[in-house]
């Protein structure tokens, strides 16, 4: 009888722990859900120094795991910015796909299904995130990229 009670307690405790884990991840994912307005974008220029970019944009995350981002430079550069990966064409960035959140690593991965820059299609773009008040701060997880984007919830 003691063995049956012990087994029941283990099963119940395991179920509660798994549910709490799932709930924590869902809570973080729910923080992403909605529309975000771009408030600042900083990236390295041709001089290697980080500069603000005059632009506007929107990032949308849905509850079912889809995402879409659009960014438009007001005065696009005549040549692409220095960096290993090209995300925009003609001063415009647009892509959509799905996303997954890794709460422990404080990252989300944007799985690109469609994009203005065709070389991005099919890529997984891991991004570091931080929530601060009503803002979502996103940076690259790559050591060779030094940009930072701040989004504010609409």
MIFI-467748 format. One line per 3 residues: their letters; for each residue z, x, y of C-alpha. Coordinates in nm, 3 decimals. Each point is the difference from the previous one (the first is absolute). Example, Ala and Ser with C-alpha at 12.3 -4.5 7.8 and 13.67 -1.06 7.14 Angstrom:
BEGIN
as = 0.780,1.230,-0.450; -0.066,0.137,0.344 $
***
This chain:
BEGIN
xxx = 0.000,0.000,0.000; 0.086,0.286,0.240; -0.340,0.155,-0.073 $
xxx = -0.180,-0.324,0.088; 0.192,-0.029,0.329; -0.076,0.365,0.082 $
xxx = -0.371,-0.047,-0.074; -0.010,-0.315,0.215; 0.165,0.186,0.290 $
xxx = -0.251,0.287,-0.030; -0.295,-0.241,-0.002; 0.133,-0.197,0.299 $
xxx = 0.081,0.316,0.199; -0.343,0.150,-0.075; -0.170,-0.318,0.117 $
xxx = 0.201,-0.010,0.323; -0.073,0.365,0.072; -0.375,-0.048,-0.051 $
xxx = 0.004,-0.311,0.218; 0.187,0.185,0.277; -0.252,0.287,-0.017 $
xxx = -0.293,-0.243,0.023; 0.173,-0.183,0.284; 0.049,0.325,0.197 $
xxx = -0.368,0.091,-0.033; -0.101,-0.354,0.095; 0.226,0.019,0.308 $
xxx = -0.170,0.321,0.115; -0.346,-0.140,-0.075; 0.087,-0.313,0.201 $
xxx = 0.070,0.223,0.301; -0.369,0.101,-0.006; -0.135,-0.356,-0.021 $
xxx = -0.163,-0.126,0.317; -0.218,0.126,0.283; 0.077,0.321,0.187 $
xxx = -0.140,0.106,0.339; -0.075,0.369,0.058; 0.223,0.140,0.274 $
xxx = -0.072,0.372,-0.035; -0.218,0.240,-0.195; 0.048,0.376,0.019 $
xxx = -0.226,0.252,-0.171; -0.106,0.364,0.036; -0.287,0.070,0.236 $
xxx = -0.255,0.280,-0.023; 0.262,0.231,0.158; 0.231,-0.064,-0.297 $
xxx = 0.264,-0.167,0.217; 0.110,-0.360,-0.060; -0.122,-0.241,0.269 $
xxx = 0.032,-0.376,0.055; -0.319,-0.198,-0.063; -0.097,-0.286,0.232 $
xxx = -0.062,-0.276,-0.253; 0.097,-0.344,-0.123; 0.025,-0.143,-0.348 $
xxx = 0.148,-0.234,-0.254; 0.146,0.054,-0.349; 0.053,-0.309,-0.217 $
xxx = 0.203,-0.007,-0.322; 0.004,-0.313,-0.217; 0.276,-0.114,-0.232 $
xxx = -0.230,0.029,-0.304; -0.066,0.371,0.059; -0.317,0.011,0.211 $
xxx = -0.044,0.196,0.322; -0.255,0.045,0.274; -0.007,0.242,0.292 $
xxx = -0.224,0.029,0.305; 0.031,0.257,0.277; -0.230,0.039,0.300 $
xxx = 0.003,0.296,0.236; -0.062,-0.110,0.357; -0.185,0.324,0.083 $
xxx = -0.121,0.139,-0.333; -0.044,0.373,-0.038; -0.355,0.124,-0.027 $
xxx = 0.094,0.193,-0.314; 0.250,-0.081,-0.274; 0.354,0.125,0.047 $
xxx = 0.107,0.312,-0.183; 0.141,-0.080,-0.340; -0.070,-0.001,-0.371 $
xxx = -0.075,-0.373,-0.032; -0.226,-0.214,0.215; 0.138,-0.353,0.047 $
xxx = -0.219,-0.133,0.282; -0.363,-0.013,0.110; -0.102,-0.033,0.363 $
xxx = 0.362,-0.039,0.105; 0.063,-0.294,-0.233; 0.205,-0.014,-0.319 $
xxx = -0.008,-0.298,-0.234; 0.115,-0.026,-0.360; 0.157,-0.247,-0.238 $
xxx = 0.143,-0.007,-0.349; 0.337,-0.028,-0.168; 0.329,0.181,0.047 $
xxx = 0.302,0.097,-0.207; 0.339,0.101,0.137; 0.216,0.278,-0.146 $
xxx = 0.339,-0.073,0.152; 0.167,0.316,-0.133; -0.265,0.233,0.143 $
xxx = -0.033,-0.203,0.323; -0.375,-0.017,-0.055; -0.266,-0.261,-0.049 $
xxx = -0.340,0.060,-0.153; -0.301,-0.169,0.154; -0.266,-0.051,-0.272 $
xxx = -0.328,-0.018,0.194; -0.244,-0.262,-0.129; -0.230,-0.008,0.303 $
xxx = -0.038,0.209,0.315; -0.229,0.080,0.289; 0.012,0.365,-0.113 $
xxx = -0.148,-0.041,-0.347; 0.151,0.321,-0.137; 0.343,-0.170,0.017 $
xxx = -0.097,-0.278,-0.243; 0.190,0.035,-0.326; 0.252,0.247,0.141 $
xxx = 0.377,-0.036,-0.010; 0.159,0.099,0.330; 0.374,0.065,-0.032 $
xxx = 0.187,-0.045,0.328; 0.359,0.069,0.101; 0.169,-0.285,0.184 $
xxx = 0.309,-0.063,0.207; 0.125,-0.326,0.147; 0.172,0.022,0.338 $
xxx = 0.105,-0.324,0.173; -0.323,-0.202,0.022; -0.226,0.298,-0.074 $
xxx = -0.175,0.149,-0.299; -0.062,0.374,0.034; -0.266,0.139,-0.233 $
xxx = -0.089,0.365,-0.070; -0.213,0.174,-0.258; 0.167,0.146,-0.307 $
xxx = -0.255,0.283,0.002; 0.119,0.335,0.133; -0.340,0.062,0.161 $
xxx = 0.007,-0.320,0.211; 0.224,-0.027,0.306; -0.054,-0.346,0.145 $
xxx = 0.250,-0.275,0.072; -0.062,-0.370,0.063; 0.256,-0.244,0.137 $
xxx = -0.051,-0.372,-0.057; 0.198,-0.286,0.151; 0.037,-0.335,-0.169 $
x = -0.190,-0.281,0.177 $
***
